[in-house]
């Protein structure tokens, strides 16, 4: 079965104090034991993502988080990781324990306001109503204080889970449908793909940006011809006319530009993802800033996933080498993987981000927003490589 890519799923994040039953809610919604449940507070230590199918909602990623009342030095680190989840959440569940008398909701109010600042629709969930026959009074109190849609459930008894799912369904924001290639590809166009087949290409399958781009081109009713770079000229000769567009692996941008027909438009998978997942204009400005770099400049190279770097890694090897070749010296470069994107970017002169294929668009846009708020230029791999090599693309 083909699983919907993680980045295209609805991301539902669950926040609350320790032992409010967050993990139990995941199990009840998924109708399976998807998360570890224990009466011991603090069982969930780090955010855990679970890809599931929920009836009427479809493909979702539910994110179980550590309690935001965690304690101690280690607890503070867990809370910081929980905060990072806000960058990618499409919708949030703020969980309350109906069996626990709480007259102080200051912590919950703070998190509600943080979620609001990220423009994340939030539902208040009153859990464990099976342990308190007077849960209605708690529900009304929470509604009044938080001004949120509130659903009371028992995850243990799977009571009102259907109501919670319907509430989530109605609260999910309608996302803008963006075509990866629709701005450059029309029906019956010939599109050539130059596919990467280096050491990092997974054996027996294509990487996600290639798969998504191919599907998008087919949806736009265009015709695809694909090759690796070493068969690029052979593929061109097999065509009766030049392709309308060539989409290449950014790592061979310069080489493909030299060999392509003059009338054929050129772009890369990463450049297309600058528009699909991020903000193309912001990335262009960031790429232009490369000309302003000096020996004292500090760069952050960031990726949205946590893959293990291999020989010839584009972020850790190829881009640093291209910069060194262009400027004649090595730069001071830091690396950020997965959710380890720093909040304080003030020590950096430029951020170079991956294409973001494994992150949600919201996740990448929140990172771009953070850079703009701190006046730090940001670009992505494809646009950086094109700028360094002086490649003209659409």
N, C-alpha and C positions, 0 to 999 in steps of 0.2 A: 504494500500500500504506500502511495506517495504521501508523505506527511507535509502539510502546509509549512513553509519556512517560518521559523520562529519570528522573524522580523515582520511577517504579514499577519500575524495573529493579533487578536484583541488582548492586550496586556491588562490583567486585573490584579492589582496589588492590595494585599490585606495588611492593615496596620492596627495596632492596639497594644495594650499592656500585656505583660507576660501572663500566660494561663487564662486568657479570655476565650480560648477555643478557636484561634485562627486556623490552626492546622486541621482541626475537626471540620471546619467549614469547607475547606478544600476537599476533604474526603467525601463530605455529604454532597457537594456540588458535582464532583466527579463520579459519584456513586462507586468509588473504589478507594482502597487504602493508598492514596497517592502521597500522603505526608505522615511522618511519625507523630503519634499522639501520646502524651504522657501527662499525668497529674502534676508532675514536677515542673515548677515554673522555670522558663528559660530553656526548654528542650530544643527549640529552634534557635540556633546560634547565628547563622548567616542566612541571607536571603536565598531561598530555594525556588527555582523556577520549574514548573511542571506543565508540559504541553498536554492538553486534554481536549476532548470534544464534549461540549455541553449541549444538551438537547435544546433546540431553538436558538442557541447562541452560535453554534458552530465551533470553528477552531479558535481556541483560547490558550493563552499562557497565564496561569495563575501563579502569583509570586507570594510565597509565604515569607514573612519577615520576622526578625527578632523583636521581642517586646521593647517598645520605646521607653519603658521604665527600667531597663536593665541597669545594673549597678557596677561600680568599680571601673578600673582602667580598661579591662577587657570589654566590659559592658558598653563603655563609651565608644570603643572602636566598632562594636556591633551596631550601635545606633547610627554611627556615621555611614556604615554600609547600607543601613535601612533607608537613610535619607537619599542616598544615591539612586534608589529605585524610583524616586519621584520623576527622574529625568525621562523614564521610558513608559511610565504607567499611562494607560488610556482612561482608566477609571479606578477609583479607590474605594475600599470598604473600610470604614472606621469602626472597630469592634468594641462593644461594651459587654460587661459581664453582669447579667441580671441577678446573679446569685450573690453579688458583692455590693454592699452599700457604699457608695462613693459620693461624698458631698463636695469633692474638689475635682473639677474637670479642667483645671488649668493646663495640664499636660495635653489632654485631648484637644482643647481649644487651640493650643499652639500648633499642633500638627494639622488641625483643620485649616488654619490660616496659611501654613506652609503649602498644603495641597492646593489651596485657592490661588496662591502666588504662581503655581505651575499650571494653573487653569485646568486642574484635573477634577472632573465631576466626582462627587463623593456621596456615598450612601452610608448612613449610620445603621449599624447592625447590632441589635440587642440580642445577644446569644445566651444560652442556658436558661431559657424561660421555663424549662421543665423543673428547675430547682427553685422557682419563685412564683407562687400563684398570684402575687401582686405585681407582676412585671409590667402591667399596663401603666402604672403610675411612673415607673422608671422610663418607659417609652415616651410618655407625654412630657416628662421633665427634659429628656434629651432633645425632643423635637423643639421645645421652647428655647432651650439654651443654644442649640447649634443651628437651628433653622435649616435642617437637612431632611431630605426624604429618609424616613426611618422604617426599618423592617425588623420585626421581632421573630426570632427563630429558636429552634433547638437543633443544633447540629447533631447532637447525640441521638435524638429520636427522629432526625430528618423531618422535623416539623416546619412547615412554611418555607422550605427550600425552593419550591416552585415559585413562591411569591418573590423571593430574593432574586432568582434568575430573571424573572420578568422585570423587576426593578432595574437590574443591571442592563438588561436589553434595551429598556426605554431611555436609560441615561447615557448610553454609549454615544459619543459625538459622531456625527456623520463626517467621515474623512473625505478629503478631496481626492478624486480619482485622477491620478497623474500617469500618463503614458510615458514609458521610458524613451520611446523613439517617435511618438506621434508628431512631434514638432519638425521632424526631418524626413519621415518616411510616409509615403502614400501608397495606395493600392497599386499593385503590379510593379512597384519599384524592385530593382535587383539590389539586394544588400549583401555585401561580403563581410564575413566575420573572420578576423585573424586571431586564432585562439592560442592562448598560452599553453605550452606543454613542457614547462621546466620542472625542476625537482619538486616544486611546491604544488604542482597540479595533482589532485588526488587520482590515484590509480583506479581506472574503470568508471569514472564519472566526471562530469563537468562541474566547475565551481558555480556557486549560486548566481553571481551576476550574469554569467553566460546563459544559464537556464532561463532566468527571468527575462533577459533581453530577447532570446529566441522566441519565447512565448509571446512577448509583446509585439514583435515583428509579425508573427503569424496572426495575431489578433488584428493587426493593421492591414492584413491581406497582402503583404509583400512577399517576395520570393527570396529565400536565403541560400547562399552558398558559403561553405565554411572550409577553412584550411588552417594548418599550422603555418608559421612564418616560412619555414623551409620549403613549403609547397605553394607559397603565395603567388609566385609568377606563373607556375603551372596552372593554378586555378584561374588566374586572369585570362590566360590564353584560351581556356576552355569556354569562355563567354563570347557570344557573338557581338556584344557591345559592352562598353565599360559599365561597371555597377554605379548606381546612383550614389551610394554611400558605402564607405568602408569603416567598419568598427573594429578597432584593433586593441590588443593588449597594450597598455601604456608603456610597457618595458621595451617594445620595439616601435614606438611612435616614430622616431626619427628615420629608421630604416624603411618603414612602410611609406612614409611621406616621399622618400626619394624614388620609390618604385611605382607609386600609384599613377593612374592616368590623370592628366591635368584637370579634366572636367569632373572628376569624382570627388565628392565631399569626403572629408576625413574627420573622424572623432575616435574616442576610445570608450571602453566600458566604464572606466572610472570617471571620465568627463560626463558621460550620460547620467551616472549616479550622483554627480554633483547637483544636478537638477532634480533627479528623482527622489533623493534622500535628504538633500541639503538646500543651500541657497547659492545658486550659480553665480550671481553677481557679487556676493560677498567673497566667494572663493576666487573669482577673477581678480578682485582687488588684492586678496592675499597673495596670489601668485605674482602679481606685479610688484609686490613688496620685496620679492626675492632679490631684485636688482639693488635694493638698499642695504642688504646685509653686509656686515663688516666682520673683522676678526673677533670682535668683542660680542657679537650677536649670539644669543642662546636660543636654541630651537627645541620645541617639543614635538616629537613624532608620536601620534596617538592612533590607536586602533579600537574598534568597538567590540572586538572579540578577543579571546585569549588563546589563540593558536600558538603552538610551539614553533618558534622561528627555526627555519631550516637554512642550509647553505644557500647563499644568494638571496636571502630574504629581501623583499623590496623595500621594507621600511628600515631595517637595521643594516642593510649592506648597500643595496643599489642606489637609493636616494642619497645617503651620505657620500657615496663615491662620486655620484654625479655632481653634487655640490662642491666637493673637493676638486674635481676636474675643472669646474667652471671658475672657481675663485682661486685655486692654487693653494688652499690650506684647509685643514679640517676644522669643523665647527664643534662647539660644545653642545651636545645633543642629549636630551633626556627622552625616555620612552614611557608611555602610559598604555596599559592594556586593559581591556574590559571596562569595568566600572571605576578604575583607578584614575579617572580624569580629574586633575586637581581643581579645587575651588578657587584658589589663588593662583592666577596666571601672570602676576606682575613681573616675575623674573624672566619671562620669555619675550622674545622679539617677534617670533613667528610660530604658529602651530601648523603642522602638516598632518592632516587626518587621512585615514584610509577612506575607501569608497563608502563604507558604512553598510555593506550588504547584510550584515548580521544584526544590525541595530534597527530599531524602528525609526521612521522619519522624525517622529516627535523627539526621540532621543538625540538624534543628530542636530536637529534645530535648536534644542535646549543647549547643546554645547556651543553652537554658533552664537546663540544669544549671550551666553556667558562671556565669550570672547569679545563680542561687540560692547558689552557693558564695561569691560575692562580695557577697551581700545587696543586689543591685541589682534593683529591680522591672522586670519586662518584661511588655508586652502586645502585641497585634497591631493592625493597621490598623482592622479592623472594630470591635473592642471599644473602641478609643480613640475612634473617631468616635461610636459610640453613647454613650459616657460624656460626651464633650464636648457632645453635643446632647441629653443626658438622654433618650435613646430606650430604651424597655423592649422587651426581646427575650427569646426563649427560648434 
